[in-house]
């Protein structure tokens, strides 16, 4: 039987990190700062976090900053983020390259940090996509966490159901952030 002590401490560390995210609410932080924290919590690079906000019936990127002016995704479109928002259904795919998706945004060069340079413009291999919404109320946006690489084996560990649960909890916190309100400054 495998020891569970490490799993328990990992879960505590994750909860503490989600607590850190929640404690940021009082500071009214920028979306950039919140997404950096989210990358730490889910152990991905900053360039593997995307946050979109509902704006006049379409989704607009608010993170990464390079995609803010890249256009909008219509809710009735085929993009994964649009489907996530329209259906309010989370998605976890560790074989994302096999899923038909809009790859236009993957081609945008991100101002990656030094440690992210190797991942610039790499295709998304694995993804989690979760609606950002209060427990009762309308969808405000979508948060996506990905793993990028030349192929799935080089993109890192598969996402787990526990990772998805963490992202869903984080999305509940994101729904309370001021920058997620429609019309808010980005």
C-alpha positions as CSV (number, residue, x, y, z in Angstrom):
1,X,0.0,0.0,0.0
2,X,1.4,3.4,-0.9
3,X,1.9,5.9,1.8
4,X,-0.6,8.8,1.9
5,X,1.3,11.2,4.0
6,X,2.8,13.1,1.0
7,X,-0.5,13.2,-0.7
8,X,-2.1,14.8,2.4
9,X,0.7,17.5,2.6
10,X,0.4,18.2,-1.1
11,X,-3.3,18.7,-0.7
12,X,-2.7,21.1,2.3
13,X,-0.1,23.0,0.2
14,X,-2.7,23.3,-2.6
15,X,-5.4,24.5,-0.2
16,X,-3.0,27.1,1.2
17,X,-2.3,28.3,-2.3
18,X,-6.0,28.6,-3.1
19,X,-6.2,30.5,0.2
20,X,-3.5,32.8,-1.0
21,X,-5.5,33.4,-4.2
22,X,-8.6,34.2,-2.0
23,X,-6.6,36.5,0.2
24,X,-5.7,38.6,-2.9
25,X,-9.4,39.6,-3.2
26,X,-8.9,42.3,-0.5
27,X,-6.1,43.8,-2.4
28,X,-8.1,44.3,-5.7
29,X,-5.1,42.8,-7.6
30,X,-4.5,43.1,-11.3
31,X,-5.5,40.2,-13.6
32,X,-1.8,39.7,-14.4
33,X,-0.9,39.2,-10.7
34,X,-3.8,36.8,-10.2
35,X,-2.9,34.7,-13.2
36,X,0.8,34.5,-12.1
37,X,-0.5,33.1,-8.7
38,X,-2.7,30.7,-10.6
39,X,0.3,29.5,-12.6
40,X,2.1,28.8,-9.3
41,X,-0.9,27.0,-7.8
42,X,-1.3,24.7,-10.8
43,X,2.4,24.3,-11.5
44,X,2.4,25.6,-15.1
45,X,4.2,28.4,-16.9
46,X,2.6,31.9,-17.0
47,X,2.3,31.4,-20.8
48,X,0.1,28.4,-20.1
49,X,-2.6,30.4,-18.4
50,X,-5.5,32.1,-20.2
51,X,-8.3,34.2,-18.7
52,X,-11.1,35.5,-20.8
53,X,-14.0,37.8,-19.7
54,X,-17.5,38.0,-21.2
55,X,-17.9,41.3,-22.9
56,X,-20.9,42.2,-25.0
57,X,-21.8,38.6,-25.8
58,X,-18.2,37.6,-26.7
59,X,-15.2,36.4,-24.8
60,X,-12.2,38.8,-24.7
61,X,-8.7,37.8,-23.4
62,X,-7.6,39.6,-20.3
63,X,-4.6,37.4,-19.8
64,X,-2.1,37.0,-21.3
65,X,-1.7,40.7,-22.1
66,X,-0.5,40.0,-25.6
67,X,-3.9,38.5,-26.5
68,X,-6.0,41.5,-25.2
69,X,-6.0,43.1,-28.6
70,X,-6.2,39.8,-30.6
71,X,-9.9,39.9,-31.0
72,X,-12.9,38.3,-29.4
73,X,-14.4,34.8,-29.5
74,X,-18.2,34.7,-30.2
75,X,-20.0,32.6,-27.6
76,X,-21.7,30.6,-30.5
77,X,-18.3,29.8,-32.0
78,X,-16.4,26.5,-32.0
79,X,-13.6,27.7,-29.7
80,X,-13.1,25.6,-26.6
81,X,-13.5,28.7,-24.4
82,X,-16.7,29.6,-26.1
83,X,-18.1,26.0,-25.6
84,X,-17.0,26.1,-22.0
85,X,-18.8,29.4,-21.4
86,X,-21.9,28.5,-23.4
87,X,-22.4,25.0,-21.8
88,X,-21.0,25.9,-18.3
89,X,-19.1,22.6,-18.6
90,X,-15.5,22.1,-17.6
91,X,-13.1,20.3,-19.9
92,X,-10.0,18.3,-19.2
93,X,-8.1,16.9,-22.2
94,X,-4.7,15.3,-22.1
95,X,-4.9,14.6,-25.8
96,X,-5.8,18.2,-26.9
97,X,-3.9,18.1,-30.2
98,X,-6.4,15.5,-31.4
99,X,-9.3,17.8,-30.5
100,X,-10.4,20.1,-33.3
101,X,-9.8,23.6,-31.9
102,X,-9.0,27.2,-33.0
103,X,-5.2,27.4,-33.0
104,X,-5.0,31.0,-34.1
105,X,-4.2,32.2,-30.6
106,X,-1.4,29.7,-30.2
107,X,0.5,31.5,-32.9
108,X,0.6,34.8,-31.1
109,X,4.1,35.4,-29.7
110,X,3.9,35.9,-26.0
111,X,6.4,38.1,-24.1
112,X,7.6,35.1,-22.2
113,X,9.8,35.3,-19.2
114,X,13.3,33.8,-19.5
115,X,12.3,30.3,-18.3
116,X,9.3,30.3,-20.7
117,X,11.3,31.0,-23.8
118,X,11.5,27.3,-24.7
119,X,7.7,27.2,-24.7
120,X,7.0,30.2,-26.9
121,X,4.6,29.5,-29.7
122,X,4.5,25.8,-28.8
123,X,1.2,24.0,-29.5
124,X,-1.2,23.2,-26.6
125,X,-1.0,19.5,-25.9
126,X,-3.1,19.3,-22.7
127,X,-5.8,21.7,-21.4
128,X,-8.3,22.4,-18.7
129,X,-11.0,24.9,-19.4
130,X,-13.5,26.0,-16.7
131,X,-16.3,28.6,-16.7
132,X,-15.8,31.5,-14.3
133,X,-19.1,32.1,-12.6
134,X,-20.5,32.7,-9.1
135,X,-22.3,29.7,-7.5
136,X,-25.6,31.3,-8.6
137,X,-25.5,33.6,-11.6
138,X,-24.3,34.0,-15.1
139,X,-21.0,33.0,-16.6
140,X,-18.5,35.9,-16.4
141,X,-15.7,34.3,-18.4
142,X,-13.4,31.3,-18.8
143,X,-10.1,30.3,-17.3
144,X,-7.8,27.9,-19.2
145,X,-4.7,26.1,-18.0
146,X,-2.6,24.3,-20.6
147,X,0.6,22.4,-21.1
148,X,2.5,23.2,-24.2
149,X,5.2,21.3,-26.1
150,X,6.2,19.8,-29.4
151,X,4.3,16.6,-28.4
152,X,2.3,15.4,-25.4
153,X,5.3,13.5,-23.9
154,X,7.3,16.8,-23.8
155,X,4.5,18.9,-22.4
156,X,4.7,17.6,-18.9
157,X,2.4,15.6,-16.6
158,X,-1.2,14.8,-17.5
159,X,-3.8,16.9,-15.8
160,X,-5.7,15.0,-13.1
161,X,-9.3,15.3,-11.9
162,X,-7.8,16.8,-8.7
163,X,-6.2,19.5,-10.9
164,X,-9.5,20.2,-12.5
165,X,-11.2,20.5,-9.0
166,X,-8.5,23.0,-8.0
167,X,-9.1,25.0,-11.1
168,X,-12.9,25.0,-10.5
169,X,-12.3,26.3,-7.0
170,X,-10.0,28.9,-8.3
171,X,-12.6,29.9,-10.9
172,X,-15.1,30.6,-8.0
173,X,-12.5,33.0,-6.5
174,X,-11.9,34.6,-9.9
175,X,-15.6,35.3,-10.2
176,X,-15.3,37.6,-7.2
177,X,-12.3,39.6,-8.6
178,X,-13.2,43.2,-9.7
179,X,-11.5,42.8,-13.1
180,X,-14.0,40.0,-14.1
181,X,-16.9,42.4,-14.0
182,X,-18.1,43.3,-17.5
183,X,-16.8,46.7,-18.5
184,X,-14.1,46.7,-15.8
185,X,-10.7,48.1,-16.7
186,X,-8.2,45.4,-17.6
